Amino acid sequence: MMIKYLTALATCFLLAPFMLVAQIPQYYSNVDFNLAGDGLKVELSSLLLDTHTNLIPYTSSNTDTWDVLRISDLVEANSSNVLLIYGYDDSDSSTNNDRTRDIYSNQSSNCIGYWNREHVFAKSLANPSLVTNQPGPGTDVHNLRAADCQMNSSRNNRLFVSGSGNSGISGSYFYPGDEFKGDVARIIMYMYLRYPSQCEPLNIGVGSSSYSTNGDMPNVFLDWNEEDPVSDFERNRNDVIYSYQGNRNPFIDNPYLAFKIWNGPVPLDSWGVLSSSDLLTQTVSVFPTITNDYLYIKGTNPSQRSVKIFNQLGQVLEFELNGDKIDVSGLPKGLYIINIKVSSQSKLFKFLVY
């Protein structure tokens, strides 16, 4: 009888975690997120290539990159202005630092007061260089941002460097500004995965690359990815470009993917499920898995962790915790999930109360 009871509960339990995994978008359904480092990088790279089904022409009488940017780079829905990357002040008399501009004031013969298309991964820093005379890497809208024409010229093909405050030239380099440094980092990461041999981050970022095992991602981009979280503007832009090109920027969907691939600072896990695997290499454990009185936690410092227990409906339950000992004798019979969180990382365990 007990065996039948346990089997039935186990079957129900397999359905219980659906609320966790359901947060990963369908677009990534074939990606194995148990992988990390180069393994995950290769899978995401293949996904971006396979789903990039529509190459947008740079300039055309039909739909081109201008048309997409007039939608993707709107300040907000129903706005008549685009957001200008690197911009920071609409209130002064200067136009080159404007943060927004009318959607149709794109560059004609005059540069002052107009916006144009900034290649965040500069064309000349790719190998071979990005070109715009035919649809391809140089017309990938994920890498194009609306920018003031003069600010775009100031940036030119300068490498990105760490800094603070508003955007501007720093020596012979360029700082994109506090508001846009995360945007830049996530675009550079996308371009590397989409065009891995052509758009290497080491060719466009200044400084050490000590975080990543292979030394292929400058620390500055991983720092910016964590320091400047994904904005609603970026999320909407990603959705719009996806609707035109067919592929997405994974690091906008979840900046935590950068940590899984290259290490460095730990950004937010937007899906809330990937960070649970990072304690697997540590000695954290919970035992026994079948009990009617106590659970014990092994491998963590009680002062540095948090503990939550969930029932099959995802509800957080109250319990008594004394050091490493958890009293579960008051819980009804059934299957439960316990979440052990250390710093920004967590791990899920299953246990049965009989």
QUIPECOR-V578393 format. One record per backbone hydrogen bond with DSSP energy under -0.5 kcal/mol. NH is the residue of the N-H (numbers start at 1). CO is the residue of the C=O. E is the energy in kcal/mol with one decimal. If there is no record, write none. Layout:
nh=NH co=CO e=E
nh=NH co=CO e=E
This chain:
nh=5 co=1 e=-2.2
nh=6 co=2 e=-2.7
nh=7 co=3 e=-2.5
nh=8 co=4 e=-2.4
nh=9 co=5 e=-2.3
nh=10 co=6 e=-2.6
nh=11 co=7 e=-2.2
nh=12 co=8 e=-2.0
nh=13 co=9 e=-2.6
nh=14 co=10 e=-1.7
nh=15 co=11 e=-0.6
nh=15 co=12 e=-1.0
nh=16 co=12 e=-0.9
nh=16 co=13 e=-0.6
nh=17 co=13 e=-0.8
nh=18 co=15 e=-1.4
nh=19 co=16 e=-0.9
nh=20 co=17 e=-2.1
nh=21 co=17 e=-1.5
nh=22 co=18 e=-2.0
nh=23 co=20 e=-1.3
nh=24 co=21 e=-1.8
nh=25 co=23 e=-0.6
nh=28 co=25 e=-1.9
nh=29 co=26 e=-2.3
nh=31 co=28 e=-1.9
nh=33 co=31 e=-1.0
nh=35 co=32 e=-1.6
nh=37 co=260 e=-2.7
nh=39 co=36 e=-1.2
nh=40 co=36 e=-0.6
nh=41 co=37 e=-2.2
nh=42 co=38 e=-2.6
nh=43 co=39 e=-1.7
nh=44 co=40 e=-2.5
nh=45 co=41 e=-2.3
nh=46 co=42 e=-2.4
nh=47 co=43 e=-1.9
nh=48 co=44 e=-2.4
nh=49 co=45 e=-1.9
nh=50 co=46 e=-2.7
nh=51 co=47 e=-2.1
nh=52 co=48 e=-0.6
nh=52 co=49 e=-0.7
nh=53 co=51 e=-2.1
nh=53 co=245 e=-1.0
nh=54 co=245 e=-1.8
nh=56 co=54 e=-0.6
nh=57 co=63 e=-0.5
nh=65 co=57 e=-1.7
nh=66 co=58 e=-0.6
nh=68 co=64 e=-1.8
nh=69 co=65 e=-2.6
nh=70 co=66 e=-2.0
nh=71 co=68 e=-1.5
nh=72 co=68 e=-3.4
nh=73 co=69 e=-2.1
nh=74 co=71 e=-1.1
nh=75 co=81 e=-2.5
nh=79 co=76 e=-1.9
nh=82 co=101 e=-2.8
nh=83 co=73 e=-2.9
nh=84 co=99 e=-3.3
nh=85 co=83 e=-0.7
nh=85 co=146 e=-2.7
nh=87 co=84 e=-1.8
nh=88 co=97 e=-2.9
nh=89 co=97 e=-2.5
nh=98 co=95 e=-1.6
nh=101 co=82 e=-1.6
nh=103 co=80 e=-3.0
nh=105 co=102 e=-1.8
nh=106 co=104 e=-0.7
nh=107 co=115 e=-2.7
nh=108 co=110 e=-1.0
nh=114 co=111 e=-1.9
nh=115 co=105 e=-1.9
nh=116 co=147 e=-2.8
nh=118 co=116 e=-0.7
nh=118 co=145 e=-3.1
nh=119 co=117 e=-0.5
nh=120 co=118 e=-1.0
nh=120 co=143 e=-2.4
nh=122 co=120 e=-1.1
nh=125 co=122 e=-1.1
nh=126 co=122 e=-0.5
nh=126 co=123 e=-1.1
nh=127 co=198 e=-2.6
nh=130 co=123 e=-1.9
nh=139 co=136 e=-1.9
nh=140 co=137 e=-0.9
nh=143 co=140 e=-1.7
nh=144 co=141 e=-1.1
nh=145 co=118 e=-1.9
nh=147 co=116 e=-2.1
nh=149 co=114 e=-2.7
nh=152 co=148 e=-2.7
nh=153 co=149 e=-1.7
nh=154 co=150 e=-2.3
nh=155 co=151 e=-2.4
nh=156 co=152 e=-2.5
nh=158 co=155 e=-2.7
nh=160 co=204 e=-2.8
nh=161 co=174 e=-1.9
nh=168 co=175 e=-2.3
nh=170 co=173 e=-2.3
nh=173 co=170 e=-2.2
nh=174 co=159 e=-2.3
nh=175 co=168 e=-2.9
nh=178 co=165 e=-2.6
nh=180 co=177 e=-0.8
nh=181 co=177 e=-1.4
nh=184 co=180 e=-2.4
nh=185 co=181 e=-2.2
nh=186 co=182 e=-2.4
nh=187 co=183 e=-1.8
nh=188 co=184 e=-2.6
nh=189 co=185 e=-2.3
nh=190 co=186 e=-1.9
nh=191 co=187 e=-2.6
nh=192 co=188 e=-1.9
nh=193 co=189 e=-2.0
nh=194 co=190 e=-2.8
nh=195 co=191 e=-2.6
nh=196 co=193 e=-0.5
nh=198 co=195 e=-0.8
nh=199 co=195 e=-2.8
nh=203 co=200 e=-1.9
nh=204 co=201 e=-2.1
nh=205 co=201 e=-1.4
nh=206 co=160 e=-2.3
nh=215 co=212 e=-0.8
nh=219 co=208 e=-3.2
nh=221 co=218 e=-1.1
nh=222 co=218 e=-1.1
nh=223 co=219 e=-2.7
nh=224 co=220 e=-2.3
nh=225 co=221 e=-2.1
nh=226 co=222 e=-1.2
nh=227 co=223 e=-2.7
nh=228 co=224 e=-2.4
nh=229 co=227 e=-0.6
nh=235 co=231 e=-2.0
nh=236 co=232 e=-2.6
nh=237 co=233 e=-2.5
nh=238 co=234 e=-2.7
nh=239 co=235 e=-2.0
nh=240 co=236 e=-2.4
nh=241 co=237 e=-2.6
nh=242 co=238 e=-2.2
nh=243 co=239 e=-1.7
nh=244 co=240 e=-0.9
nh=244 co=241 e=-0.7
nh=245 co=241 e=-3.6
nh=246 co=241 e=-0.6
nh=246 co=242 e=-1.6
nh=250 co=248 e=-0.8
nh=252 co=249 e=-1.3
nh=253 co=249 e=-1.6
nh=254 co=250 e=-2.5
nh=256 co=268 e=-0.7
nh=257 co=254 e=-1.8
nh=258 co=255 e=-1.3
nh=259 co=255 e=-0.7
nh=260 co=256 e=-1.9
nh=261 co=257 e=-1.5
nh=262 co=258 e=-3.3
nh=263 co=259 e=-2.1
nh=267 co=265 e=-0.8
nh=270 co=268 e=-1.1
nh=272 co=269 e=-1.0
nh=276 co=273 e=-0.6
nh=277 co=274 e=-1.5
nh=278 co=275 e=-1.2
nh=280 co=277 e=-1.4
nh=282 co=279 e=-1.7
nh=284 co=279 e=-0.5
nh=285 co=298 e=-2.2
nh=287 co=296 e=-2.1
nh=291 co=352 e=-2.8
nh=295 co=326 e=-2.3
nh=296 co=287 e=-2.9
nh=297 co=324 e=-2.4
nh=298 co=285 e=-2.8
nh=302 co=300 e=-0.6
nh=304 co=301 e=-2.4
nh=305 co=302 e=-0.8
nh=306 co=341 e=-2.1
nh=308 co=339 e=-1.8
nh=309 co=317 e=-0.5
nh=310 co=337 e=-3.3
nh=311 co=315 e=-1.9
nh=314 co=311 e=-1.9
nh=317 co=309 e=-2.8
nh=320 co=327 e=-1.0
nh=322 co=325 e=-3.2
nh=324 co=322 e=-0.5
nh=325 co=322 e=-2.0
nh=326 co=295 e=-3.0
nh=327 co=320 e=-2.6
nh=328 co=293 e=-2.5
nh=328 co=326 e=-0.8
nh=329 co=293 e=-0.9
nh=331 co=328 e=-1.7
nh=334 co=353 e=-2.3
nh=336 co=351 e=-2.5
nh=337 co=310 e=-2.3
nh=338 co=349 e=-2.5
nh=339 co=308 e=-3.3
nh=340 co=338 e=-0.6
nh=340 co=347 e=-2.5
nh=341 co=306 e=-2.7
nh=341 co=339 e=-0.6
nh=342 co=345 e=-3.0
nh=343 co=304 e=-0.8
nh=345 co=342 e=-2.4
nh=346 co=275 e=-0.9
nh=347 co=340 e=-2.1
nh=349 co=338 e=-2.2
nh=351 co=336 e=-1.9
nh=352 co=289 e=-3.3
nh=353 co=334 e=-2.9
nh=354 co=291 e=-1.6
nh=354 co=352 e=-0.5
